[in-house]
Amino acid sequence: MFKKLAPSILDVDFTCLEKELKTLESGGADLIHLDIMDGNFVPNISFGPKIVESIKSKTSLPLEVHLMVEKPEKHIKPFIDAGGDIIIVHYETSKHLDRLIQTINEADVKSGIALNPATPLNVIEYLTNKIDLLLLMTVNPGFGGQKFIPEMFSKIEKARKIIDNQKKSISLEVDGGINFDNISKVIGAGAEIIVVGQIISKSANPEMTIREIKNILK
């Protein structure tokens, strides 16, 4: 099972965005994780489609757009048009999640569902045959630098079993509080894609840090 690294750019220096993106590429990142926050579903605010469009023009890496927003149905098309290759919506934000996933799939981009720490896995029972990715939040979303919630290890293991029993190929992604102390255990629990933020962005040598993470993933 090939493991991938998806650095979050939430805490990078946006005044040097192109340079930051090149560092991620040269270090060996597999895709870029874009945290889209509206100040409603989560307390923080990040950036919108225009920034994503700019990022798309500066990197060849796939972009996964993680919509931490209320009423995601209003945001799906603008972020697809901006260049999002994977659109991830939160289960907790929609009463009509099946319709949202269908909208994403019809746009010929990959679809994903994100679950907050307290959201049980059984809520996706009737959607696993329609999505390409399941994202488990291992912190409560909205801010970088939070500590990994230990109870999430068993949730990752259970999600791995559910996915392995599906006919459709689904990537299992984990986001929140991942660092050098727990990354091996996260992978061991069954994660395929690892989202990492501050241990890269706050590193004295981000490129080297990415290479170290990639070595662990191998």
C-alpha positions in Angstrom: 0.0 0.0 0.0 1.7 3.2 -1.2 1.7 5.9 1.5 1.4 9.6 0.5 2.3 12.9 2.2 -0.1 15.8 1.9 1.4 18.9 3.5 -1.1 21.5 4.7 -0.1 25.0 3.6 -2.3 26.7 6.3 0.8 28.1 8.2 3.2 28.7 5.3 4.5 32.2 4.5 2.0 33.4 1.8 4.2 36.3 0.8 6.6 33.7 -0.5 3.9 31.2 -1.7 5.7 30.1 -4.9 8.9 29.4 -3.0 7.0 27.5 -0.4 5.3 25.3 -3.0 8.6 24.6 -4.7 10.0 23.5 -1.4 7.2 21.0 -1.0 7.7 19.7 -4.5 11.5 19.3 -4.1 11.1 17.6 -0.8 8.9 14.9 -2.3 5.3 15.8 -1.2 2.7 13.8 -3.1 -0.2 16.4 -3.0 -1.1 19.6 -1.3 -3.8 19.9 1.3 -5.8 23.1 1.2 -7.7 23.9 4.4 -10.7 26.1 3.4 -12.3 27.7 6.5 -15.2 30.1 6.6 -15.3 31.3 10.3 -18.6 29.5 10.8 -18.2 25.8 10.7 -14.8 26.3 12.3 -13.7 29.5 14.1 -10.8 30.3 11.8 -10.8 31.9 8.3 -8.3 30.9 5.6 -8.6 31.6 1.9 -10.8 31.2 -1.1 -10.9 30.1 -4.8 -8.6 32.9 -6.1 -5.8 31.7 -3.9 -6.4 28.2 -5.0 -6.3 29.3 -8.6 -3.0 31.0 -8.0 -1.6 27.8 -6.2 -2.7 25.7 -9.2 -0.7 27.9 -11.5 2.5 27.5 -9.4 2.6 23.7 -8.8 2.2 20.5 -10.6 1.1 18.6 -7.5 -2.5 17.6 -7.1 -4.6 19.9 -4.9 -7.0 18.4 -2.4 -9.5 21.0 -1.2 -10.8 20.4 2.3 -14.0 22.4 2.7 -14.5 23.2 6.4 -17.4 25.5 5.6 -21.1 25.8 6.2 -23.3 25.2 3.1 -20.6 23.5 1.1 -22.9 23.2 -1.9 -22.2 26.9 -2.6 -18.5 26.3 -2.7 -17.9 23.1 -4.6 -18.1 24.6 -8.2 -15.9 27.6 -7.5 -13.1 25.4 -6.0 -13.4 22.9 -8.8 -13.1 25.7 -11.3 -10.1 27.0 -9.4 -8.3 23.8 -9.9 -9.2 21.5 -7.1 -8.4 17.8 -8.0 -10.0 16.3 -4.9 -13.0 18.0 -3.1 -13.6 16.9 0.5 -16.8 17.9 2.3 -17.6 17.3 6.0 -20.4 15.0 6.9 -21.4 17.4 9.6 -22.2 20.3 7.2 -24.8 18.8 4.9 -28.3 17.3 5.2 -27.9 16.0 1.6 -24.5 14.6 1.5 -25.3 12.1 -1.2 -26.3 14.9 -3.5 -23.0 16.8 -2.8 -20.9 13.7 -3.5 -22.9 13.2 -6.8 -22.2 16.8 -7.8 -18.5 16.4 -7.2 -18.3 13.1 -9.1 -20.2 14.5 -12.0 -17.6 17.2 -12.3 -15.0 14.5 -13.0 -12.9 15.2 -9.9 -12.3 13.0 -6.9 -14.7 13.1 -4.0 -14.0 12.7 -0.3 -15.9 12.8 3.0 -14.3 14.2 6.2 -15.4 13.1 9.7 -14.8 15.1 12.9 -13.4 13.2 15.9 -16.8 12.6 17.6 -18.6 11.6 14.4 -19.0 7.8 14.2 -17.9 5.8 11.1 -21.4 4.3 10.4 -22.7 7.6 9.0 -20.9 6.8 5.7 -22.3 3.3 5.3 -24.3 4.1 2.3 -21.8 6.4 0.6 -18.6 4.3 0.6 -19.3 3.1 -3.0 -19.4 6.7 -4.2 -16.3 8.3 -2.7 -12.6 8.2 -3.5 -11.4 9.2 -0.1 -12.3 9.2 3.6 -10.6 11.8 5.8 -10.5 11.3 9.5 -9.9 14.4 11.6 -7.8 13.5 14.6 -8.1 16.9 16.2 -11.2 19.2 16.3 -10.8 21.2 13.1 -10.1 24.9 12.8 -6.6 25.5 14.1 -3.1 24.1 13.4 -0.8 22.8 16.1 -3.3 20.8 18.1 -2.5 17.5 19.9 -3.6 14.2 18.3 -6.6 12.7 20.1 -5.4 9.2 21.3 -8.8 7.6 20.8 -8.5 8.2 17.1 -6.1 5.3 16.7 -8.9 2.8 17.1 -11.1 4.8 14.7 -8.4 4.6 12.0 -8.1 0.9 12.5 -11.9 0.4 12.2 -12.0 2.7 9.1 -9.3 0.6 7.6 -11.4 -2.6 8.1 -14.5 -1.0 6.6 -12.5 0.2 3.5 -10.8 -3.2 3.0 -14.3 -4.8 2.8 -15.3 -2.5 0.0 -15.1 -3.3 -3.7 -14.3 0.3 -4.5 -10.8 1.6 -3.9 -11.0 4.3 -1.2 -8.0 6.2 0.2 -7.8 6.6 4.0 -6.4 10.0 5.0 -5.7 11.3 8.5 -5.4 14.9 9.5 -4.5 16.6 12.8 -1.7 16.5 15.3 0.6 14.2 13.4 4.3 14.4 14.2 7.4 12.3 14.4 6.2 10.8 17.7 3.0 9.3 16.3 3.3 9.1 12.5 4.5 5.5 12.5 1.5 4.4 14.7 -0.9 6.3 12.4 0.5 4.5 9.4 0.4 1.2 11.4 -3.3 1.7 12.1 -4.0 1.8 8.4 -3.7 5.4 7.1 -2.6 5.9 3.5 -2.4 9.6 3.2 -0.9 11.8 6.0 -1.7 15.5 6.4 1.1 17.3 8.1 1.3 21.1 8.8 3.4 22.8 11.4 6.2 20.2 11.7 7.0 21.2 8.1 6.1 24.9 8.0 7.9 25.6 11.3 10.9 23.5 10.5 14.3 25.1 10.1 14.7 23.0 7.0 11.3 22.1 5.6 12.6 20.2 2.6 14.7 17.9 4.8 11.7 17.4 7.2 9.6 16.3 4.2 12.3 13.8 3.2 12.4 12.5 6.7 8.7 12.0 6.8 8.7 10.3 3.4 11.4 7.9 4.6 9.1 6.9 7.5 6.2 6.4 5.0 8.3 4.1 2.9 
